[in-house]
Amino acid sequence: MAEPANPAAGPVLRFSKMHGAGNDFVVLDLRGGIAAPSPEKCRALGDRHRGVGCDQILTVEDPREPGSVASYGIWNADGSPAGQCGNGARCIAAWLVRDGAAPATGAFNLDSPNGTHVVDRHDDGGVRVVMGVPEFEPERIPLRGFDAVREAYVLPVRGSIISVGAVSMGNPHALIEVDDVGTVTVELMGQGLQQHAAFPQSVNVGFAQVVARDHIRLRVYERGVGETLACGSGACAAVAILGRRGRVDREVRVSLPGGDLCIAWPADDAPMTMTGPATFVFEGEWMA
Ligand SMILES: N[C@@H](CCC[C@H](N)C(=O)O)C(=O)O
């Protein structure tokens, strides 16, 4: 039977579809004070069958801080808001350069929900983002049940006792070190940790395999999404946790299912940087 006409169709919503190493986005231009989409609208846009489909919806908004080019909002495909999105920051930077609002060469400032990032676009189209200093204190993550910072926290998850690293990159991350990311039960353990009482705001869960001191493989089960092809803040979190354990060097290539990101952490109290691609896919109109 033919589907009935879309009775809920309202005004057309223009968007850009982008991705960063396979982590895909619907980008909406809300500059000029246009209201942010409701959680329901984000879910509808993010639906891979009935909407456009994406991991996150990103909104370009007017700057909050003096000297910034713009600010941006982040919503996961399930409609929940997020404080940080590394791959998204690169895509927003490339979007603003294409728009003419940001300079094509040199660094500029972008306001994310959790602070201002310095970004700069390279000639090869790659973008570098200053991601901030990782925060390990349990209350900053937030991680319940532990007072002091540890290299690993031991937690019961889905019938197993596992050792988990945890950090905030402006959003919460947990990390499990594994021998082979190809054989990990990502969904089972990812959901187990996301629903664990130790993470009251849920958590993005990474599974890392150290290949060499300057190279890791990583899969991430994201909060509000599920397994993603890449997670920029997750790549930083993995390098921060493994770096603190002395397992990796200060510059690490992180190979995710959707591509590679380069993460640098010059010193423990210095901000991390992330470099990677930002790709335009198509422009569209959504029957909101
Ligand atoms: N894909 C992102 C992270 C998006 C937000 C995350 N799911 C959360 O809820 O914290 C990245 O590239 O960092």
The ligand as an SDF file (V2000), in Angstrom:
LIG
                    3D

 13 12  0  0  0  0  0  0  0  0999 V2000
   31.2720   11.7010   17.9620 N   0  0  0  0  0  0  0  0  0  0  0  0
   31.7100   12.6280   18.9060 C   0  0  0  0  0  0  0  0  0  0  0  0
   31.1240   12.5440   20.2970 C   0  0  0  0  0  0  0  0  0  0  0  0
   29.6140   12.8510   20.2900 C   0  0  0  0  0  0  0  0  0  0  0  0
   28.9650   13.0240   21.6370 C   0  0  0  0  0  0  0  0  0  0  0  0
   28.8790   11.7700   22.4700 C   0  0  0  0  0  0  0  0  0  0  0  0
   28.0540   10.7550   21.8600 N   0  0  0  0  0  0  0  0  0  0  0  0
   28.3440   12.1130   23.8630 C   0  0  0  0  0  0  0  0  0  0  0  0
   27.1530   11.9210   24.1360 O   0  0  0  0  0  0  0  0  0  0  0  0
   29.1440   12.5740   24.6970 O   0  0  0  0  0  0  0  0  0  0  0  0
   33.1790   12.9400   18.8310 C   0  0  0  0  0  0  0  0  0  0  0  0
   33.7280   12.8790   17.6970 O   0  0  0  0  0  0  0  0  0  0  0  0
   33.7930   13.3460   19.8120 O   0  0  0  0  0  0  0  0  0  0  0  0
  1  2  1  0
  2  3  1  0
  2 11  1  0
  3  4  1  0
  4  5  1  0
  5  6  1  0
  6  7  1  0
  6  8  1  0
  8  9  2  0
  8 10  1  0
 11 12  2  0
 11 13  1  0
M  END
$$$$
